[in-house]
Amino acid sequence: MAKLKEIAFAVLFATCVLAPVAALRAENPMHVALDTDGVTIRKDNDVLLHYAYRDVPFKPCVRQLFTPSGINVLRDAPPDHLHHHALMYAIAVDGVNFWEEQKEPGREVHRSFSDVKVGEQGKSPDAGFTEQLDWINPRNKELMLKESRTIEACELNNVKATFLTWQSSFAVPPGKEFVTLSGSHYFGLGMRFLESMDTGGRFRNSAGEAGEVVRGDERLARAKWCAFSGLADGKPVTIVMFGDPDNVRNPTWWFTMTKPFAYLSATLNLYREPLKITSQEPLVLRYAVAVWDGNVEDSRIEQVYNQWITNK
């Protein structure tokens, strides 16, 4: 049965995406393709991002994300923290830890792809997919949470950046009235950077505040967006995460750290205030990530944030 599902998925990609690629490139250079180990979104022949869902025992993730010039800014499973998977989402659900990968961690299990999107003629070109995941308690195989995750690569007018949107809709499984989300101060949509960016980088945010010290060099600041600038193998890059104003607990609580490595995470302040999701009201969270070559001014980041919000 599993083999048949993989074949069906490959046929879906070939029918919906790969076959019309040549015709679409004139109006829409972005397209989606199934690889042996995940899904790749390209613009013409350039890879924008690679999403891993096979052979990932704990959580699917955006394993690679490239600047327009082709620099990958993400790092997956570094030796110091094997559970840091590039760009990933993880929290605790009813006490089961889906972030760290020790002592029987929770597993985000890929189930299917329900939608494959390629930009429509006359609209802003974009491409992406929607994935269905089950969050599983490994101790008793209980279904803890259901997630519908949509990843899209988008083009904004006059924005020379790789632009990704991440939307997760979380629903309580059948038979449960509610679940409680909790976790450490860094749980959320987390991003681990290229090794060369672990030193010498700089964080800033729309509020212009460093934020409160949580421990050591770790800080939490509330803002519309948070940016990190550093050198990726000697070349300057700027990475920005945006929080949708419709998200619960807006503005976003941004976790940042620069020592002993750089890390950025969009959080919900769950370590202070656990969040209950009921069966009547799913939780929808939406974020974006923009990756530029070079250094980008705050004023330009603010313009792009407003453009993203206006176009959603």
Buried (B, 14 or more C-beta within 10 A) or exposed (E): EEEEEEEEBEEBBEEBBBEEBEEBBEEBBBBBBBEEBBBBBBBEEEBBBBBBBEEBEBBBBBBBBBBBBEBBBBBBBBEEBEBBBBBBBBBBBBEBBBBBBEEEBBBBBBEEBEEBBBBEEEEEBBBBBBBBBBBBBEEEEBBBBBBBBBBBBBBBEEBBBBBBBBBBBBBBBEEBEEBEBBBBBBBBBBBBBBBBBBEEBEBBBBBEEEBEEBEEEBBBBBBBBBBBBBBBEEEBBBBBBBBBEEBEBEBBBBBBBBEEBBBBBBBBBBBEEBBEBEBEEBBBBBBBBBBBBEEBEBEBBEBBBEBBBEEE
